[in-house]
Amino acid sequence: MTDSVLLVLGFEGWLKSSIVSLTTEKYVELGGKTSKVNPRGSSSWAFDGSGMVKRNKKNYALATFPNGKKYNCDLQASYNLGARY
């Protein structure tokens, strides 16, 4: 990678962490509670506790639960995180 690419990647990482810090501080000022969440595995397990989901090979954003329900992986991951935390 060139130096300019590394500089841009470093800037984007710095900017992202600054935005997270700023919004967290503002929310805490308003009386909210925050916690850091590890999103690893959140889209591979079903939020209803039925087990691991199977991803659709043609449309990887679609997940099928063991009980036959079909959901969008991002939606079910957000439900999963909400159920955990």
C-alpha positions as CSV (number, residue, x, y, z in Angstrom):
1,M,0.0,0.0,0.0
2,T,1.1,3.5,-0.7
3,D,1.6,6.1,2.1
4,S,-1.5,8.0,1.0
5,V,-3.7,4.9,1.3
6,L,-2.3,4.2,4.8
7,L,-2.9,7.9,5.7
8,V,-6.5,7.7,4.6
9,L,-7.1,4.4,6.5
10,G,-5.6,5.9,9.6
11,F,-7.7,9.0,9.3
12,E,-10.9,7.0,8.8
13,G,-10.1,4.9,11.9
14,W,-9.4,8.1,13.9
15,L,-12.6,9.7,12.6
16,K,-14.7,6.7,13.5
17,S,-13.4,6.5,17.0
18,S,-14.0,10.3,17.5
19,I,-17.6,10.0,16.3
20,V,-18.2,7.0,18.7
21,S,-16.6,8.9,21.6
22,L,-18.6,12.1,20.9
23,T,-22.0,10.4,20.6
24,T,-21.3,8.2,23.7
25,E,-20.4,11.3,25.8
26,K,-23.5,13.1,24.6
27,Y,-25.8,10.2,25.4
28,V,-24.2,9.8,28.9
29,E,-24.8,13.5,29.5
30,L,-28.5,13.0,28.8
31,G,-28.6,10.1,31.4
32,G,-28.3,7.1,29.1
33,K,-26.2,4.1,29.7
34,T,-23.8,2.6,27.1
35,S,-21.9,-0.6,26.8
36,K,-19.5,-1.9,24.2
37,V,-20.8,-4.9,22.3
38,N,-18.8,-7.6,20.5
39,P,-20.8,-8.3,17.3
40,R,-18.9,-11.5,16.6
41,G,-21.3,-14.4,15.9
42,S,-24.4,-12.2,16.2
43,S,-25.6,-13.0,12.7
44,S,-24.8,-16.7,12.9
45,W,-27.0,-17.6,15.8
46,A,-30.8,-17.3,15.9
47,F,-32.1,-14.7,18.3
48,D,-35.0,-16.9,19.3
49,G,-32.7,-19.5,20.7
50,S,-33.4,-22.2,18.1
51,G,-29.7,-22.6,17.1
52,M,-27.4,-21.7,14.3
53,V,-28.8,-20.2,11.1
54,K,-28.1,-21.3,7.6
55,R,-27.1,-18.6,5.1
56,N,-28.6,-18.7,1.6
57,K,-25.9,-19.4,-1.0
58,K,-27.5,-17.1,-3.7
59,N,-28.5,-14.3,-1.3
60,Y,-26.0,-14.3,1.5
61,A,-28.0,-11.6,3.4
62,L,-30.8,-14.1,3.9
63,A,-30.8,-16.4,6.9
64,T,-33.0,-19.5,7.5
65,F,-33.6,-20.5,11.2
66,P,-33.7,-24.2,12.2
67,N,-37.4,-23.9,12.7
68,G,-37.9,-22.7,9.0
69,K,-38.3,-18.9,9.5
70,K,-36.4,-16.7,7.1
71,Y,-35.0,-13.3,8.1
72,N,-32.5,-10.8,6.8
73,C,-29.2,-11.4,8.6
74,D,-28.7,-7.8,9.6
75,L,-32.1,-7.6,11.1
76,Q,-31.8,-10.9,13.0
77,A,-28.3,-9.8,14.2
78,S,-29.7,-6.6,15.7
79,Y,-32.5,-8.6,17.4
80,N,-29.8,-11.0,18.7
81,L,-27.7,-8.1,20.1
82,G,-30.8,-6.6,21.6
83,A,-31.7,-9.8,23.3
84,R,-28.2,-10.3,24.7
85,Y,-27.7,-6.8,26.0
